[in-house]
Amino acid sequence: MPLRKIKVLELAGLAPAPFCGMVLADFGATVIRIDRVTTILLIIFCLIALNLEYSQ
């Protein structure tokens, strides 16, 4: 895989981000997706939900 050593941070809410993350993952990149707490979707990427309004 040509991108196996690459890590990509995908921010939810940006229109082309899910497609670009999927393509990069297909080429071997590790894609870390950051979603809003209220919009957690179960997909094949690693998911991290952050609420930046609270320090917990």
N, C-alpha and C positions, 0 to 999 in steps of 0.2 A: 504494500500500500504506500503510495507516494507521500501521503500526509500523516503518517502514523506518529510522528514526533511532535505534531502541531496540536496545541490546545486552543479552542475557540470559546469565547464567552458570548453567548447569545442573549440579548435582552428582549423580553416579551413586550409586545405593543408596537414594535416596528414592523411595518407591512412585509418587507422581503426577508426578514430574519428567519422565519421557520423554513422557508425553501432553501435559503443559502446554508443554513445549519445542516439540513438534510443532505444536501449535495456534498458539503465538506465531510460529513460523517461517512458518506458512501465512499469517499476517497481515503478514509482511514483516520481522519482527525478525531480527537476527543472533543465533543461538543458539550459544554456546560451551559444549560439554559436557566436564566433567572426570570421567574414569573412573579407577578403580583400575588399576594396571599389569596385574593378572592378568585383568581383564575388559574388554579392548578389543574393541568390536564395530564392524564396518564398517557405518555408517549414513550418512544424507545430511547430518548435522551435522558441523561441524568438531570434531575430537577432539584432546584433549590429555591424555596419561596422566602422572600425577604420583605419585611414591613419596615421601611426606613423611617417611619414616623415615631417609632418607639425604640428605646435602646436595649430592650431585652434580648 
